[in-house]
Amino acid sequence: MKPNINWIDDWQIGVNPSRENQISIDLLNLFIDFWATERLDEKSKTTMNRYSTSLHALGGYLVERAISDDDSEKTAYDLLSEYISPDDGPLIYHENENWQDELDMVCRKIYRNMKKERQQAAGEGRALRRASKTHNRHQHQAGSDHVNLLKIKYNRSKICV
């Protein structure tokens, strides 16, 4: 089952409803983007169910973390970045190793996806900075040309007078 709006209600705890709702919406959007990037709709029903179960559990866990004192100011993206790694995810299924392995596999894929997005954004940022520097150089050059033209006009007017 693809991530859907019903998950938001499932993740509500009732301690801080507005915070829980905002984090839930943000997580749901992150999970929907991940689902689309991984093209999970094209996978088998079993695969979709495995991902769905892991994403649902991870979302509930992160909403709970979001309302704790230490994590109360973090965004959904920050929470996700903190609680997953290239190796695994948070320990949610204490008594079921198979389910935890599934969750860890999904967290590794989310981690790789987030890392790839950060690298692409950094590359775009570098390209923008290069373009900006080039633009600034051209503006500076144009400004210098304008100043030189004014100096020439001034000097000519001095000579003529």
CYANA upper distance limits for C-alpha pairs under 8 A (distance plus 0.5 A):
  1 MET  CA     48 MET  CA      6.81
  1 MET  CA     49 ASN  CA      6.37
  1 MET  CA     52 SER  CA      6.25
  2 LYS  CA     32 ILE  CA      8.14
  2 LYS  CA     35 TRP  CA      7.99
  2 LYS  CA     41 ASP  CA      8.28
  2 LYS  CA     48 MET  CA      7.77
  2 LYS  CA     52 SER  CA      6.72
  3 PRO  CA      7 TRP  CA      7.60
  3 PRO  CA     28 LEU  CA      7.15
  3 PRO  CA     31 PHE  CA      7.14
  3 PRO  CA     32 ILE  CA      6.46
  3 PRO  CA     35 TRP  CA      8.38
  3 PRO  CA     52 SER  CA      7.10
  3 PRO  CA     55 LEU  CA      8.24
  3 PRO  CA     56 HIS  CA      8.07
  4 ASN  CA      8 ILE  CA      8.49
  4 ASN  CA     28 LEU  CA      7.65
  4 ASN  CA     32 ILE  CA      8.46
  5 ILE  CA      9 ASP  CA      8.27
  5 ILE  CA     28 LEU  CA      8.04
  6 ASN  CA     10 ASP  CA      7.15
  7 TRP  CA     11 TRP  CA      6.71
  7 TRP  CA     24 SER  CA      8.46
  7 TRP  CA     28 LEU  CA      8.20
  7 TRP  CA     56 HIS  CA      7.47
  8 ILE  CA     12 GLN  CA      7.04
  8 ILE  CA     21 ASN  CA      7.38
  8 ILE  CA     24 SER  CA      5.90
  8 ILE  CA     25 ILE  CA      7.20
  8 ILE  CA     28 LEU  CA      8.06
 10 ASP  CA     60 GLY  CA      8.01
 11 TRP  CA     20 GLU  CA      8.23
 11 TRP  CA     24 SER  CA      7.44
 11 TRP  CA     59 GLY  CA      7.50
 11 TRP  CA     60 GLY  CA      5.27
 11 TRP  CA     63 VAL  CA      7.09
 12 GLN  CA     17 PRO  CA      7.57
 12 GLN  CA     20 GLU  CA      6.63
 12 GLN  CA     21 ASN  CA      7.61
 12 GLN  CA     60 GLY  CA      8.43
 12 GLN  CA     63 VAL  CA      8.17
 13 ILE  CA     17 PRO  CA      7.96
 13 ILE  CA     20 GLU  CA      7.93
 13 ILE  CA     64 GLU  CA      7.85
 14 GLY  CA     20 GLU  CA      8.31
 15 VAL  CA     67 ILE  CA      8.07
 16 ASN  CA     20 GLU  CA      6.49
 16 ASN  CA     67 ILE  CA      7.26
 17 PRO  CA     21 ASN  CA      6.40
 18 SER  CA     22 GLN  CA      6.70
 19 ARG  CA     23 ILE  CA      6.64
 19 ARG  CA     66 ALA  CA      8.21
 19 ARG  CA     67 ILE  CA      7.58
 20 GLU  CA     24 SER  CA      6.42
 20 GLU  CA     63 VAL  CA      6.48
 20 GLU  CA     64 GLU  CA      8.46
 20 GLU  CA     66 ALA  CA      7.81
 20 GLU  CA     67 ILE  CA      7.57
 21 ASN  CA     25 ILE  CA      6.63
 22 GLN  CA     26 ASP  CA      6.72
 23 ILE  CA     27 LEU  CA      6.47
 23 ILE  CA     63 VAL  CA      6.83
 23 ILE  CA     66 ALA  CA      7.78
 23 ILE  CA     75 THR  CA      7.52
 23 ILE  CA     76 ALA  CA      6.00
 24 SER  CA     28 LEU  CA      6.47
 24 SER  CA     59 GLY  CA      7.72
 24 SER  CA     63 VAL  CA      6.99
 24 SER  CA     76 ALA  CA      8.45
 25 ILE  CA     29 ASN  CA      6.76
 26 ASP  CA     30 LEU  CA      6.78
 26 ASP  CA     76 ALA  CA      6.42
 26 ASP  CA     77 TYR  CA      8.47
 27 LEU  CA     31 PHE  CA      6.56
 27 LEU  CA     59 GLY  CA      7.03
 27 LEU  CA     76 ALA  CA      6.23
 27 LEU  CA     77 TYR  CA      8.07
 28 LEU  CA     32 ILE  CA      6.56
 28 LEU  CA     59 GLY  CA      8.25
 29 ASN  CA     33 ASP  CA      6.66
 30 LEU  CA     34 PHE  CA      6.66
 30 LEU  CA     77 TYR  CA      8.37
 31 PHE  CA     35 TRP  CA      6.50
 31 PHE  CA     55 LEU  CA      7.55
 32 ILE  CA     36 ALA  CA      6.74
 33 ASP  CA     37 THR  CA      6.59
 34 PHE  CA     38 GLU  CA      6.57
 34 PHE  CA    110 ILE  CA      7.48
 34 PHE  CA    113 ASN  CA      7.95
 35 TRP  CA     39 ARG  CA      6.52
 35 TRP  CA     40 LEU  CA      6.05
 35 TRP  CA     41 ASP  CA      8.15
 36 ALA  CA     40 LEU  CA      7.03
 36 ALA  CA     41 ASP  CA      8.08
 39 ARG  CA     43 LYS  CA      7.84
 40 LEU  CA     47 THR  CA      8.27
 40 LEU  CA     48 MET  CA      6.66
 41 ASP  CA     48 MET  CA      7.61
 43 LYS  CA     47 THR  CA      6.65
 43 LYS  CA     48 MET  CA      6.93
 44 SER  CA     48 MET  CA      6.76
 45 LYS  CA     49 ASN  CA      6.60
 46 THR  CA     50 ARG  CA      6.72
 47 THR  CA     51 TYR  CA      6.78
 48 MET  CA     52 SER  CA      6.43
 49 ASN  CA     53 THR  CA      6.49
 50 ARG  CA     54 SER  CA      6.81
 50 ARG  CA    102 GLU  CA      7.47
 51 TYR  CA     55 LEU  CA      6.51
 51 TYR  CA    102 GLU  CA      8.35
 51 TYR  CA    103 LEU  CA      8.45
 51 TYR  CA    106 VAL  CA      7.04
 52 SER  CA     56 HIS  CA      6.47
 53 THR  CA     57 ALA  CA      6.70
 54 SER  CA     58 LEU  CA      6.52
 54 SER  CA     99 TRP  CA      8.47
 54 SER  CA    102 GLU  CA      7.26
 54 SER  CA    103 LEU  CA      5.40
 54 SER  CA    106 VAL  CA      7.27
 55 LEU  CA     59 GLY  CA      6.50
 55 LEU  CA    103 LEU  CA      8.18
 55 LEU  CA    106 VAL  CA      8.09
 56 HIS  CA     60 GLY  CA      6.88
 57 ALA  CA     61 TYR  CA      6.73
 57 ALA  CA     92 ILE  CA      8.13
 58 LEU  CA     62 LEU  CA      6.63
 58 LEU  CA     90 PRO  CA      8.45
 58 LEU  CA     92 ILE  CA      8.37
 58 LEU  CA    103 LEU  CA      8.21
 59 GLY  CA     63 VAL  CA      6.66
 60 GLY  CA     64 GLU  CA      6.83
 61 TYR  CA     65 ARG  CA      6.84
 61 TYR  CA     92 ILE  CA      7.98
 62 LEU  CA     66 ALA  CA      6.49
 62 LEU  CA     76 ALA  CA      8.31
 62 LEU  CA     79 LEU  CA      7.11
 62 LEU  CA     80 LEU  CA      7.77
 63 VAL  CA     67 ILE  CA      7.26
 64 GLU  CA     68 SER  CA      7.43
 65 ARG  CA     71 ASP  CA      6.78
 65 ARG  CA     72 SER  CA      8.46
 65 ARG  CA     79 LEU  CA      8.36
 66 ALA  CA     71 ASP  CA      5.66
 66 ALA  CA     72 SER  CA      5.78
 66 ALA  CA     73 GLU  CA      8.22
 66 ALA  CA     74 LYS  CA      7.44
 66 ALA  CA     76 ALA  CA      8.38
 66 ALA  CA     79 LEU  CA      7.80
 67 ILE  CA     71 ASP  CA      7.03
 67 ILE  CA     72 SER  CA      5.67
 68 SER  CA     72 SER  CA      6.26
 71 ASP  CA     79 LEU  CA      8.14
 74 LYS  CA     78 ASP  CA      6.16
 74 LYS  CA     79 LEU  CA      6.77
 75 THR  CA     79 LEU  CA      6.73
 76 ALA  CA     80 LEU  CA      6.61
 77 TYR  CA     81 SER  CA      6.54
 78 ASP  CA     82 GLU  CA      6.60
 79 LEU  CA     83 TYR  CA      6.63
 80 LEU  CA     84 ILE  CA      6.61
 81 SER  CA     85 SER  CA      7.99
 81 SER  CA    111 TYR  CA      7.99
 83 TYR  CA     89 GLY  CA      6.64
 83 TYR  CA     90 PRO  CA      6.31
 84 ILE  CA     88 ASP  CA      6.56
 84 ILE  CA     89 GLY  CA      4.90
 84 ILE  CA     90 PRO  CA      6.99
 84 ILE  CA    107 CYS  CA      6.30
 84 ILE  CA    108 ARG  CA      7.73
 84 ILE  CA    111 TYR  CA      7.04
 85 SER  CA     89 GLY  CA      6.75
 85 SER  CA    107 CYS  CA      7.61
 85 SER  CA    108 ARG  CA      6.90
 85 SER  CA    111 TYR  CA      6.58
 86 PRO  CA    107 CYS  CA      8.30
 86 PRO  CA    108 ARG  CA      5.64
 86 PRO  CA    111 TYR  CA      6.46
 86 PRO  CA    112 ARG  CA      7.53
 87 ASP  CA    104 ASP  CA      7.75
 87 ASP  CA    108 ARG  CA      6.46
 88 ASP  CA    103 LEU  CA      8.30
 88 ASP  CA    104 ASP  CA      4.83
 88 ASP  CA    105 MET  CA      7.34
 88 ASP  CA    107 CYS  CA      6.47
 88 ASP  CA    108 ARG  CA      6.32
 89 GLY  CA    103 LEU  CA      7.14
 89 GLY  CA    104 ASP  CA      5.38
 89 GLY  CA    107 CYS  CA      5.76
 89 GLY  CA    108 ARG  CA      7.81
 90 PRO  CA    104 ASP  CA      8.26
 91 LEU  CA    100 GLN  CA      7.54
 92 ILE  CA    100 GLN  CA      7.31
 93 TYR  CA     97 GLU  CA      7.40
 93 TYR  CA     99 TRP  CA      6.86
 93 TYR  CA    100 GLN  CA      5.71
 94 HIS  CA    100 GLN  CA      8.06
 96 ASN  CA    100 GLN  CA      6.82
 97 GLU  CA    101 ASP  CA      6.53
 98 ASN  CA    102 GLU  CA      6.87
 99 TRP  CA    103 LEU  CA      6.76
100 GLN  CA    104 ASP  CA      6.55
101 ASP  CA    105 MET  CA      6.67
102 GLU  CA    106 VAL  CA      6.85
103 LEU  CA    107 CYS  CA      6.62
104 ASP  CA    108 ARG  CA      6.63
105 MET  CA    109 LYS  CA      6.94
106 VAL  CA    110 ILE  CA      6.69
107 CYS  CA    111 TYR  CA      6.49
108 ARG  CA    112 ARG  CA      6.73
109 LYS  CA    113 ASN  CA      6.59
110 ILE  CA    114 MET  CA      6.59
111 TYR  CA    115 LYS  CA      6.58
112 ARG  CA    116 LYS  CA      6.60
113 ASN  CA    117 GLU  CA      6.76
114 MET  CA    118 ARG  CA      6.67
115 LYS  CA    119 GLN  CA      6.69
116 LYS  CA    120 GLN  CA      6.66
117 GLU  CA    121 ALA  CA      6.57
118 ARG  CA    122 ALA  CA      6.49
119 GLN  CA    123 GLY  CA      6.57
120 GLN  CA    124 GLU  CA      6.64
121 ALA  CA    125 GLY  CA      6.48
122 ALA  CA    126 ARG  CA      6.63
123 GLY  CA    127 ALA  CA      6.68
124 GLU  CA    128 LEU  CA      6.59
125 GLY  CA    129 ARG  CA      6.60
126 ARG  CA    130 ARG  CA      6.60
127 ALA  CA    131 ALA  CA      6.60
128 LEU  CA    132 SER  CA      6.47
129 ARG  CA    133 LYS  CA      6.57
130 ARG  CA    134 THR  CA      6.66
131 ALA  CA    135 HIS  CA      6.55
132 SER  CA    136 ASN  CA      6.48
133 LYS  CA    137 ARG  CA      6.54
134 THR  CA    138 HIS  CA      6.73
135 HIS  CA    139 GLN  CA      6.63
136 ASN  CA    140 HIS  CA      6.41
137 ARG  CA    141 GLN  CA      6.47
138 HIS  CA    142 ALA  CA      6.50
139 GLN  CA    143 GLY  CA      6.46
140 HIS  CA    144 SER  CA      6.53
141 GLN  CA    145 ASP  CA      6.61
142 ALA  CA    146 HIS  CA      6.69
143 GLY  CA    147 VAL  CA      6.71
144 SER  CA    148 ASN  CA      6.55
145 ASP  CA    149 LEU  CA      6.56
146 HIS  CA    150 LEU  CA      6.76
147 VAL  CA    151 LYS  CA      6.76
148 ASN  CA    152 ILE  CA      6.71
149 LEU  CA    153 LYS  CA      6.75
150 LEU  CA    154 TYR  CA      6.56
151 LYS  CA    155 ASN  CA      6.48
152 ILE  CA    156 ARG  CA      6.55
153 LYS  CA    157 SER  CA      6.66
154 TYR  CA    158 LYS  CA      6.78
155 ASN  CA    159 ILE  CA      6.76
156 ARG  CA    160 CYS  CA      6.68
157 SER  CA    161 VAL  CA      6.75
